[in-house]
Amino acid sequence: MLNYYLGIRSGGTIGMFQPPYYWWEAGEAFGGMIENAYLCENYTFKTLIEQAIVYQSGDKYDFMTQNESKVEGNDDQGIWAITLMTAVERNFTTPSNFTHSLSQPVPSYENFTAVPDFLTMAENVYNLMGSRWDNSTCNGGLSWQIFNWNNGRDYKNTVSTGCLFNLAARLGRYTGNATYLEEAEYIWDWLETTGFIQLNESVPAVYDGASTESNCTDITKLQWSYNMGIVLGGAAYMYNATNGSRIGEVWKTRIEYLLEGAVTIFFKNNIMYESACQPYKTCNNDQRSFKSLFSRMLGYTSILAPFTAQTINKLIQKSAIAAAASCNGGYDKHTCGLNWFNGTNDGYYGLGEQMSALDVIQMLLIDTRPGPLTADGYTVDIEDGLEYLNSSGANANHVTYLGLILSTFISVFIIFFS
C-alpha cells in the first residue's frame, strides 16, 4: 500500500496517495491502517497515520481541506469521519505537542493552536454534514455533492447519508449522548422511507440513491458493498448501544435482514465480490476499493452484534483465504488482485486491491483484541461473543478460523509493504 503513498516521497503531499486515487480513498486506506496497527499490535506507522489525518483535516479541523475545496463531496468527508471514529475507538490520540505545521506548512495555515483530539474532529464533521440536511427535496437526506458547480449536487445518495448515520451511531455509542442515537434513528428512517434501504424485498437491498428532480422516486438500483457495509455497521453500533431495550430488538431484526442481503448479493461460495461491476470487468478505481470498507464493517458487526458472528466469521475466513491467494502478482509476487475466485492474481493491481485484501485478512483477528472503546472505557465483551458462538454450536468453526491466523498473518505484512 505504501508504495502508492505520496506522503513519504520528496515533495509529496502528506495524507494523499498518488493519482488516480482520490482524497476519499486515502481516508478509507488510513482506516484500514489503524485497524492493522491495533489488531496486529504493531504501531510502526502510528505517527505516519496521525500526521496524515491531521494534515488533511483542514484549518477548522472539519475535513473541509484546502486541496479539495472545489471538488469535495459529502461522501468524501463522511469516509474520513468514519476513519476518525476508528481512531477514537482504537484509542489513537493526537500527541499534545502535535500541530498542523508539523507536517508541511501551508501558506494559509498559520498560528495554529494545539490540534484537537480525533473525537472533536469527528464531531466537527458530524455537525457540518448535519447542517447540510436538505428538506427542500425528497423530505430530507444529504446530496452526493456539496457544491452547486459539481455534477451530483442534485442526487441524494446512500453513501453520503449513510456515513452520517454511521457517524451518529458511533458517536452515540462512544459518548453515551442519546441525542446522537435519536438522530441516527431519524436518518435511518429517512433512508428506509425513501426506499434507499429496502428490507422487505425478496432479497433485502441497499440501493445507491436517486435524483432530486424526481423527488427521489427514480431510485438507482445499483448495489455497492461499501453502502451495505456502512449501513450494516451503523446498525450494529445502534444495536450495541441499545441492547436490552425494545429498540435494541428492532435493530437486531434490521441487522438480520441486512446481513441476509449482504450474503446474497456480495458473496458467491462464501467469497466476497463486488457484484455490480466485478463480473463484467467494469469496476473503476473507486469501486475496486469498496470491499475494504465492507470487510471492516462486517468485522465490527460480528463483534458488536455477536449473534451475527457465526455467519460473518465463515464469510471472512473463506474470503481471506481467497484474497491471500490473489496476492501473488507483480514483480514482487505479493501484489493482490481484484477477483478472489481464481486462486491467483487476475492481472489487476492498485491501491484498492491492496486495501481490500488487507482489510479482509486482518478481520480474521477481530475477536482476538478488545472491541471498540467508549468514552468511559467500556469495550465489547469478547467473551460474551464467544459464549454465543459456543451455545450456537459454532465453536468448531470458530477454532478453525482462529487456526488460520498464523497462516495468514504474514499476508498482512506482505500487503503492507507492497
FENDA-V148636 format. One record per pair of residues at least 4 apart in sequence whose ideal C-beta (glycine too) atoms are under 7 Angstrom apart, sorted by the first residue. I is the first residue (numbers start at 1). J is the second residue. Records with the same first field share a line. If there is no record, write none. Layout:
I=J  J
This chain:
1=5  29  351  354  355  358  415  416  418
2=8  417
3=418
4=17  18  21  351
5=17
6=12  13  16  17  18
7=12  13  14  15  16  52
8=12
14=51  52  55  103  104
15=26  52  55  56
16=23  26
17=21  25  26  29  351
20=285
21=25  26  285  351
22=286
23=68  76
24=28  75  76  79
25=29  286  289  351
26=30
27=31  79  80  83
28=79  289  292  293  355
29=33  351  355
30=34  49  52  53  83
31=35  82  83  86  296
32=36  292  296  355  358  359
33=37  45  49
34=38  49  83  86  87  90  92
35=39  86  296  362
36=40  358  362  412  416
37=42  43  45  46
38=90  369
39=362  365  366  369
40=362  365  412
45=49
46=50
47=51
48=52
49=53
50=54  92  94  98
51=55  102  103
52=56
53=57  87
54=94  98  100  115
55=103
56=63  65
57=61  63  65  121
58=62  63  64  65  66
59=108  109
60=64  124
61=116  120  121  124
62=124  125  128
63=77  80  81  125
64=72
66=106  108
68=72  76
70=147
71=150
72=76  77  146
73=144  145  146  152  160
74=78  129  132  142  143  144  146  160
75=79  144  159  160  163
77=81  125  129
78=82  129  160  163  164  167
79=83  163
80=84
81=85  122  125  126  163  167
82=86  163  166  167
83=87
84=88  118  121  122  125
85=89  122  167  170
86=90
87=92  118
88=118  119  122  174
89=174  372  373
91=373
92=118
93=117
94=98  115  117  118
96=114
98=102  115
99=112  114  115
100=109  112  115
101=105  109  112
105=109
116=120  121
118=122
119=123
120=124
121=125
122=126  167  171
123=127  171
124=128
125=129
126=130  167  168  171
127=131
129=142  164
130=164
132=142  146
133=140  142
134=140  141  142  143
135=139  140
137=212  215
138=156  194  212  215  216
140=190
141=156  161  190  194
142=156  160  161  164
143=153  155  156  160
144=152  155  157  160  209
145=150  152  153
147=153
148=153
154=211  212  213
155=209  211  212
156=161  209  210  212  216
157=161  208  209
158=162  191  196  206  207  208  209  227
159=163  226  227  230
161=165  187  191
162=166  191  227  230  231  234
163=167  230
164=168  187
165=169  184  187  188  191  231  234
166=170  230  233  234
167=171
168=172  180  183  184  187
169=173  184  234  237  238  241
170=174  237
171=175  180
172=177  178  180  181  184  241
173=237  240  241  374
174=374  375
175=180  375
176=374  375
178=182
179=183
180=184
181=185  238  241  242
182=186
183=187
184=188  234  238
185=189
186=190
187=191
188=192
189=193
190=194
191=196  197
192=197
194=216
195=219
196=206  207  209  219
197=206  231
198=204  205
199=204  254  257
201=205
203=261  264  265
204=257  258  260  261
205=223  261
206=223  227  228  231  261
207=219  220  221  222  223
208=220  222  224  227
209=220
210=214  216  217  218  219  220
211=218
212=216
214=218
222=276
223=227  228  265  276
224=276  290
225=229  266  274  290  291  294
226=230  290  293  294
227=231
228=232  258  261  262  266  294
229=233  293  294  297  298
230=234  293  297
231=235  258
232=236  255  258  259  262  297  301
233=237  297  300  301
234=238
235=239  251  254  255  258
236=240  255  300  301  304  305
237=241  304
238=242  251
239=243  248  251  252  255  304  305
240=304  305  380
242=247  248  251
243=248
244=248
247=251
248=252
249=253
250=254
251=255
252=256  307
253=257
254=258
255=259  301  305  308
256=260
257=261
258=262
259=263  308  311
260=264
261=265
262=266
263=267  311  315
265=275
266=272  273  275  294
267=271  272  315
268=273
270=314  315  318
271=318  319  322  340  341
272=291  315  319  340  360
273=278  340
274=278  283  287  290  291
275=279
277=282  283  287
278=283  338  339
283=287  288  338
285=350  352
288=338  350  352  353
289=351  352  355  356
290=294
291=295  356  360
292=296  355  356  359
293=297
294=298
295=299  356  359  360  363
296=300  359  363
297=301
298=302  312  315  316  363
299=303  316  363  366
300=304  372
301=305  308  312
302=308  309  312  313  366
303=366  367  371  380  385
304=371  380
306=384  385  388
307=388
308=312
309=313  385  388  389
310=314  389  392  394  397
311=315
312=316
313=317  397  398  401
314=318  397
315=319
316=320  360  363  364
317=321  364  401  404
318=322
319=323  340  360
320=324  360  361  364  408
321=325
322=326  340  341
323=327  336  340  357  360  361
324=361  408  411
325=343  344
326=336  337  340  342  344  345  346  357
327=334  335  336  357  411  414  415
328=333  334  344  345
329=335  337  345  349
330=335  349
332=418
334=414  418
335=345  349  418
336=353  354  357  415
337=345  346  347  348  349  353
338=346  348  353
339=346
342=346
348=353
349=353
351=355
352=356
353=357
354=358  415  418
355=359
356=360
357=361  415
358=362  412  415  416
359=363
361=408  411  412
362=412
364=401  404  405  408
365=369  405
367=382  385
370=379  382
371=379  380  382
372=379  380
373=377  379
374=378
382=386
383=387
384=388
385=389
386=390
387=391
388=392
389=394  395  398
390=395
394=398
395=399
396=400
397=401
398=402
399=403
404=408
405=409
410=414
411=415
412=416
413=417
414=418
